[in-house]
Amino acid sequence: MFTDPLNLIDQTIDNLETLTVLFEDESDERTHRASDYSLNMQRCRDAQRAIAMLLPKLRAARLTQLPQVHGQICFNCD
């Protein structure tokens, strides 16, 4: 099965953004005090931070997959 890199990166970004919203709900500091964090809440917060660092790198990698548009040179034009 062949997967287009752009589609795969876009899908991964969408999935990670969805995950980060779910993790926000689990580790929302407005509804939970940091001292009350359970191990699962801490893991959600850690995963959310890891995703936050990964997303910009995936977006940058996506840009490298876009077709590069170079200025066309006409050798016969004046």
N, C-alpha and C positions, 0 to 999 in steps of 0.2 A: 504494500500500500504506500503510495507516494503522497506526502503531505507538503503542500506549499509552505516554505518557511515563513512568509509573511502572515499567512492564515494561522499558522501554529503560534507564532509570537503574539498575534492579536488575541487569539483565544486564551493563551496563557495569561496575558495582561488582564483580560476581562475576568478570568477565574480568580486571579490573585486579588483584584480589586473587590470582588464579591467576598472572598475570604476575609479580607481586612475589615469589611463592614461587619461580618459575623463576629470576628474577634473583638471588635470595638464594643459590641453589645455585651460580650462576656466579661470584658475587662474595663468597663466604663468607670473611670475614676470619680465621676459625678455621683454614681449610685453605690460605689464600693470604696471604702477606705483602703489605702495601700496596706495597712496593717492587717486587714481582714482578708487579704488575697489568699485564696486556696492555691494549691499547687497547680491545678488546672487553669485558674485565672492567670497565674504568673506565666504559664506556658503560652496562653493565648496572647498575652501582652508581648512576650518575647517573639512569638511568631509574627505578630503584627509589625514589630520593629524590623524584623528581618525582611519582611515583604516590602516595607517602606524603603529599605536600602536596595532591594532587588529591582523594583519597578523602574527607576530611572535607567538602570543598566539595560533592561529589556527594551525600553523605549529607544535607547541609543543603538542597540543592536538592530532594532527594526529599521532604523534609518539607513543602516549599511546594506539592507536587503532591497531598498527601493532602487529602481533603475536610475542610473545617473544620467542626467541630461547635460550633455556637453554642447557648447556653442558649435554650430555647424560652420565649417569653413568652405567657402566656394572658391575654388582655384581659378575658375574661368570668369569670375565676376570682376568688374572694375571697381 
